[in-house]
Amino acid sequence: MSVALSARPLSMARALRELDGDRLGGVVVFAGRVRPDRTESGPVVALDYEADPALALDRLRALEREARRRFGARRVVLWHRVGRVPVGGVAVIVGVATPHRAPAFAATQYLIDALKATVPIWKTDRGRSGRRRRPPPAPGPSRSAG
Amino acid sequence: MSSREVTVRFFGPARQQSGAASVAWPCPPSGVPARRLIAEIGAAYPALAPTLRVSRFVRNGAYLRSLGARLRPGDEFAVHPPYGGG
Protein backbone atom coordinates (compact mmCIF):
# COMPACT_ATOMS: atom_id res chain seq x y z
CA MET A 1 0.00 0.00 0.00
CA SER A 2 1.26 3.44 -0.80
CA VAL A 3 -0.74 6.61 -0.44
CA ALA A 4 0.78 10.06 -0.08
CA LEU A 5 0.33 13.79 -0.34
CA SER A 6 3.69 15.20 -1.30
CA ALA A 7 5.15 18.68 -1.52
CA ARG A 8 8.03 17.23 -3.56
CA PRO A 9 8.09 16.04 -7.18
CA LEU A 10 6.56 12.63 -7.83
CA SER A 11 8.69 9.94 -9.42
CA MET A 12 7.34 7.47 -11.97
CA ALA A 13 10.43 5.31 -11.45
CA ARG A 14 9.73 5.09 -7.74
CA ALA A 15 6.08 4.27 -8.43
CA LEU A 16 7.15 1.37 -10.63
CA ARG A 17 9.38 0.08 -7.86
CA GLU A 18 6.47 0.24 -5.40
CA LEU A 19 4.37 -1.80 -7.81
CA ASP A 20 6.98 -4.50 -8.34
CA GLY A 21 6.30 -7.98 -7.07
CA ASP A 22 6.39 -11.66 -7.89
CA ARG A 23 3.50 -12.95 -9.98
CA LEU A 24 2.26 -9.43 -10.71
CA GLY A 25 1.95 -9.62 -14.49
CA GLY A 26 -0.20 -6.52 -14.99
CA VAL A 27 1.17 -3.15 -13.92
CA VAL A 28 -0.58 0.06 -15.00
CA VAL A 29 0.64 3.51 -14.00
CA PHE A 30 -1.21 6.73 -14.78
CA ALA A 31 0.47 10.12 -14.39
CA GLY A 32 -1.55 13.33 -14.51
CA ARG A 33 0.54 16.30 -15.69
CA VAL A 34 -0.17 20.03 -15.64
CA ARG A 35 -1.28 21.30 -19.05
CA PRO A 36 -0.39 24.75 -20.44
CA ASP A 37 -4.06 25.68 -20.76
CA ARG A 38 -4.98 29.16 -21.90
CA THR A 39 -7.37 31.27 -19.87
CA GLU A 40 -8.92 34.66 -20.60
CA SER A 41 -5.99 36.28 -18.85
CA GLY A 42 -3.21 34.30 -20.48
CA PRO A 43 -1.46 30.95 -20.30
CA VAL A 44 -1.37 28.87 -17.16
CA VAL A 45 2.21 28.35 -16.02
CA ALA A 46 1.53 26.32 -12.87
CA LEU A 47 -1.18 24.94 -10.63
CA ASP A 48 -1.31 25.36 -6.87
CA TYR A 49 -2.72 22.32 -5.09
CA GLU A 50 -4.05 22.28 -1.55
CA ALA A 51 -5.68 19.50 0.45
CA ASP A 52 -7.50 18.93 3.69
CA PRO A 53 -4.69 16.55 4.60
CA ALA A 54 -6.13 14.25 7.24
CA LEU A 55 -9.36 13.68 5.37
CA ALA A 56 -7.59 13.39 2.02
CA LEU A 57 -5.29 10.66 3.34
CA ASP A 58 -8.27 8.84 4.86
CA ARG A 59 -10.00 8.90 1.48
CA LEU A 60 -6.89 7.73 -0.37
CA ARG A 61 -6.54 4.80 2.05
CA ALA A 62 -10.21 3.95 1.55
CA LEU A 63 -9.72 3.95 -2.24
CA GLU A 64 -6.71 1.69 -1.87
CA ARG A 65 -8.78 -0.80 0.14
CA GLU A 66 -11.54 -0.60 -2.43
CA ALA A 67 -9.09 -1.37 -5.25
CA ARG A 68 -8.00 -4.49 -3.41
CA ARG A 69 -11.54 -5.62 -2.73
CA ARG A 70 -13.15 -4.82 -6.09
CA PHE A 71 -10.29 -5.47 -8.50
CA GLY A 72 -7.98 -7.79 -6.63
CA ALA A 73 -5.18 -5.23 -6.65
CA ARG A 74 -2.08 -6.54 -4.94
CA ARG A 75 -0.17 -3.27 -4.94
CA VAL A 76 -1.52 0.26 -5.24
CA VAL A 77 0.09 3.68 -5.57
CA LEU A 78 -2.02 6.78 -4.94
CA TRP A 79 0.22 9.84 -4.75
CA HIS A 80 -0.86 13.45 -5.15
CA ARG A 81 1.11 16.67 -5.09
CA VAL A 82 0.37 19.64 -2.88
CA GLY A 83 1.90 23.06 -3.40
CA ARG A 84 2.95 24.52 -6.75
CA VAL A 85 3.35 22.25 -9.77
CA PRO A 86 4.68 23.85 -12.97
CA VAL A 87 3.36 23.07 -16.44
CA GLY A 88 4.61 19.65 -17.42
CA GLY A 89 5.03 18.59 -13.81
CA VAL A 90 3.35 15.46 -12.49
CA ALA A 91 0.45 16.31 -10.18
CA VAL A 92 -0.81 12.80 -9.52
CA ILE A 93 0.31 9.19 -9.96
CA VAL A 94 -2.11 6.28 -9.77
CA GLY A 95 -0.72 2.80 -10.19
CA VAL A 96 -2.05 -0.71 -9.76
CA ALA A 97 -0.41 -4.11 -9.95
CA THR A 98 -2.43 -7.29 -10.39
CA PRO A 99 -1.65 -10.79 -11.70
CA HIS A 100 -3.30 -10.01 -15.06
CA ARG A 101 -3.68 -6.83 -17.09
CA ALA A 102 -7.46 -6.32 -17.34
CA PRO A 103 -8.14 -5.60 -13.66
CA ALA A 104 -5.07 -3.38 -13.49
CA PHE A 105 -6.44 -1.18 -16.29
CA ALA A 106 -9.93 -1.14 -14.78
CA ALA A 107 -8.72 -0.36 -11.29
CA THR A 108 -6.47 2.47 -12.46
CA GLN A 109 -9.30 4.09 -14.41
CA TYR A 110 -11.61 3.70 -11.43
CA LEU A 111 -9.10 5.12 -8.97
CA ILE A 112 -8.23 8.28 -10.89
CA ASP A 113 -11.92 9.04 -11.47
CA ALA A 114 -12.78 8.40 -7.82
CA LEU A 115 -9.78 10.40 -6.62
CA LYS A 116 -10.86 13.44 -8.59
CA ALA A 117 -14.44 13.21 -7.36
CA THR A 118 -14.03 12.24 -3.73
CA VAL A 119 -10.63 13.29 -2.34
CA PRO A 120 -10.54 16.78 -0.79
CA ILE A 121 -7.92 18.37 -3.02
CA TRP A 122 -8.27 21.67 -4.87
CA LYS A 123 -6.23 23.44 -7.51
CA THR A 124 -5.83 27.03 -8.57
CA ASP A 125 -4.35 28.28 -11.82
CA ARG A 126 -1.35 30.53 -11.74
CA GLY A 127 -0.33 32.74 -14.64
CA ARG A 128 2.93 34.27 -15.70
CA SER A 129 2.43 37.28 -13.43
CA GLY A 130 2.19 34.89 -10.51
CA ARG A 131 -1.21 36.10 -9.40
CA ARG A 132 -4.08 33.77 -8.88
CA ARG A 133 -6.53 33.20 -11.65
CA ARG A 134 -10.02 31.84 -11.58
CA PRO A 135 -10.43 28.49 -9.85
CA PRO A 136 -11.46 25.56 -12.01
CA PRO A 137 -15.20 25.59 -12.74
CA ALA A 138 -17.30 23.83 -10.15
CA PRO A 139 -19.25 20.77 -11.25
CA GLY A 140 -22.93 20.40 -10.47
CA PRO A 141 -24.32 20.32 -6.96
CA SER A 142 -22.53 17.75 -4.87
CA ARG A 143 -23.63 18.58 -1.36
CA SER A 144 -23.46 15.43 0.68
CA ALA A 145 -25.07 16.78 3.78
CA GLY A 146 -28.74 17.06 4.52
CA MET B 1 -9.63 29.95 20.35
CA SER B 2 -12.09 30.72 23.13
CA SER B 3 -14.71 28.18 24.17
CA ARG B 4 -17.49 30.30 22.67
CA GLU B 5 -16.47 29.86 19.08
CA VAL B 6 -16.47 27.39 16.23
CA THR B 7 -13.36 27.38 14.04
CA VAL B 8 -14.48 27.63 10.43
CA ARG B 9 -11.90 26.51 7.87
CA PHE B 10 -12.12 27.41 4.19
CA PHE B 11 -10.51 25.40 1.40
CA GLY B 12 -9.92 25.93 -2.32
CA PRO B 13 -12.22 28.50 -3.91
CA ALA B 14 -13.91 29.10 -0.54
CA ARG B 15 -10.65 30.33 0.89
CA GLN B 16 -10.18 32.73 -2.00
CA GLN B 17 -13.76 33.96 -1.80
CA SER B 18 -13.67 34.52 1.95
CA GLY B 19 -10.12 35.85 1.98
CA ALA B 20 -9.28 33.70 4.99
CA ALA B 21 -8.02 30.20 5.68
CA SER B 22 -9.95 30.06 8.94
CA VAL B 23 -12.04 32.27 11.16
CA ALA B 24 -13.34 31.98 14.71
CA TRP B 25 -17.12 32.09 14.53
CA PRO B 26 -19.21 33.07 17.56
CA CYS B 27 -21.33 30.20 18.83
CA PRO B 28 -23.71 30.15 21.79
CA PRO B 29 -22.96 27.65 24.57
CA SER B 30 -26.03 25.63 23.53
CA GLY B 31 -24.66 25.27 20.00
CA VAL B 32 -26.16 26.13 16.63
CA PRO B 33 -27.51 24.01 13.75
CA ALA B 34 -25.06 23.75 10.87
CA ARG B 35 -27.70 25.13 8.55
CA ARG B 36 -27.82 28.36 10.51
CA LEU B 37 -24.06 28.72 10.70
CA ILE B 38 -23.82 28.22 6.94
CA ALA B 39 -26.43 30.92 6.40
CA GLU B 40 -24.47 33.27 8.64
CA ILE B 41 -21.27 32.54 6.71
CA GLY B 42 -23.05 33.20 3.41
CA ALA B 43 -24.38 36.51 4.71
CA ALA B 44 -20.96 37.58 5.95
CA TYR B 45 -19.22 36.61 2.70
CA PRO B 46 -21.66 37.18 -0.19
CA ALA B 47 -19.05 36.07 -2.76
CA LEU B 48 -18.94 32.72 -1.01
CA ALA B 49 -22.70 32.09 -1.02
CA PRO B 50 -22.89 30.26 -4.40
CA THR B 51 -20.01 28.02 -3.39
CA LEU B 52 -21.71 27.14 -0.10
CA ARG B 53 -24.67 25.78 -2.07
CA VAL B 54 -22.48 23.14 -3.75
CA SER B 55 -20.08 22.43 -0.90
CA ARG B 56 -19.68 19.55 1.50
CA PHE B 57 -19.17 20.25 5.17
CA VAL B 58 -16.90 18.57 7.66
CA ARG B 59 -17.23 18.68 11.45
CA ASN B 60 -14.25 17.62 13.52
CA GLY B 61 -12.81 15.57 10.65
CA ALA B 62 -16.00 13.76 9.58
CA TYR B 63 -18.43 14.61 6.81
CA LEU B 64 -21.62 16.17 8.09
CA ARG B 65 -24.59 13.92 7.42
CA SER B 66 -27.29 16.46 8.16
CA LEU B 67 -27.40 20.22 8.03
CA GLY B 68 -29.53 19.97 11.14
CA ALA B 69 -26.54 18.68 13.10
CA ARG B 70 -25.64 20.93 15.97
CA LEU B 71 -22.26 22.63 16.12
CA ARG B 72 -20.91 23.41 19.55
CA PRO B 73 -18.25 25.76 20.85
CA GLY B 74 -14.83 24.26 20.27
CA ASP B 75 -15.89 22.38 17.13
CA GLU B 76 -13.99 22.70 13.86
CA PHE B 77 -16.19 23.18 10.81
CA ALA B 78 -14.67 22.95 7.33
CA VAL B 79 -16.14 24.13 4.04
CA HIS B 80 -15.23 21.78 1.17
CA PRO B 81 -16.09 23.16 -2.28
CA PRO B 82 -16.29 20.60 -5.11
CA TYR B 83 -13.02 18.74 -5.34
CA GLY B 84 -10.54 19.32 -8.13
CA GLY B 85 -7.57 17.06 -7.72
CA GLY B 86 -5.70 15.42 -10.55
Interface residues (C-beta under 8 A of the other chain):
Chain A: G32 Y49 E50 A51 D52 A54 L55 H80 A91 V92 I112 L115 K116 A117 T118 V119 P120 I121 W122 K123 T124 R132 P135 P136 A138 P139 G140 P141 S142 R143 S144 A145 G146
Chain B: R9 F11 G12 P13 R15 Q16 A34 R35 T51 R53 V54 S55 R56 F57 V58 G61 Y63 L64 R65 S66 L67 G68 A69 A78 H80 P81 P82 Y83 G84 G85 G86
